[in-house]
Amino acid sequence: MNRTLRLRNALWIAPVLLAILIRLVVIFYYGPYVSIHSDDAGYLRSAEWLLQSHIYAYYTPDAPTVHMLPGMTFILAGVLAVFGQGALGLYAGKIVFTLIGAFGIVGAYQSVAYVWNRYVALAVALFLAVYVPGIETDTLFLTETPFMAAFAWTVFWLLKVADTHKLRHVVFATLWFMVAMYFRPNLLLWAVVALAYLLMKRYPWRKLVGQGVIAAAVVIACILPWWIRNFLVFHQFIALTDDAANPLLLGTFQGIHFPAPNNPTAVEHHILDVHPNLRPQSMHEIPWFKAQEHAAMYRIREWHRSFPQDFWRSYLWIKPGILWTRAYFPIRMLGILPSTMKAVQPVLLWASLIGHGIALLFARGKRKEVLLVLLTLLYFTVLFAVFFAYERYNVPLMWLMFSGVPSGVYGLIEATKWLAGGRRRAGARS
């Protein structure tokens, strides 16, 4: 009996080992230099520059940056400091990210199992093990992998908090929340969703206030070194990053009938014509971001003024569609065709949404948790639709989206049991 129970509690091991095996095959088959030559290369350069010049930089080794919080740079710098900056260091870095990705799968499994059961969680974990966009992000140096891991464990501890009301669980949830923030600062306002969930769970007000003060203290303690660094370097208070302007500007080139010019490079050239000294590859990084923000807001106003219906259609339908119906597959691997991923992703999306709807209707006692998932998905959808919608951004959220499929099946089973019980009761009365 005890052996059977231990096996059930260890169901997560098989999908995690499968995930690690697949990712190691990808790493060693394709080699350490596989890259999308975009964000991943920027994070790697930032780590190398930190080791070489002890300056936290992104655009140029000579200028400090607030482009991003330093989570990615610190992880990569730690790996490169131990294993070197050659092929061995790259191999080690990709293996570390694979292990972080596996840890994220464990977190997703535990979160789903806490709400539903081990078998629903097993289905989600197996999906994550073989989901090709997840394999790609776990074998590249991208924020999606550590963010997904930290956020999955944040959700797990939030679920525990809602049931136990224990302070230590609040601290664990807050610490994981802050780890996730160091990779994706746009997570910040998701705290409102977490608060709404606790209120739905009728969390005691006195504890909510008292523990909320402690959680706020943990947040400040975690972010204070970043605030101090920014004040010493830039002589101003910068809460998180100052780079929201770039995705805001890029987001004005998605949709239909957006203002001319039709590409961001032309806008940036116009900014440089007016302000020739404003380049991110200099000490003028923050003014450069401000100029991008002004350009973005001008384009948004013009778009709404000239084509209001197309503006709202773009932000409410087209951009969310870009985010969710496209699969992130920049590098073809494992013999899988892009056309296959293009066909599979919408099926996954609609099956998941239908499953969430079924679970919301029929899974009695789980509706608040389903609402937490749906509000979380809505939060990130709105966030990326307002700024820049990109299919890569859905990868660390697919465990939440896909959980709708097995949870929907669970809801149907529960509904069937309820109907069968009703018939038996009616038969007994007759």
Summary of the structure (lengths in Angstrom):
residues: 430
radius of gyration: 23.3
end to end distance: 41.1
largest distance: 87.2
contacts: 1372
relative contact order: 0.10
helix: 76%
strand: 0%
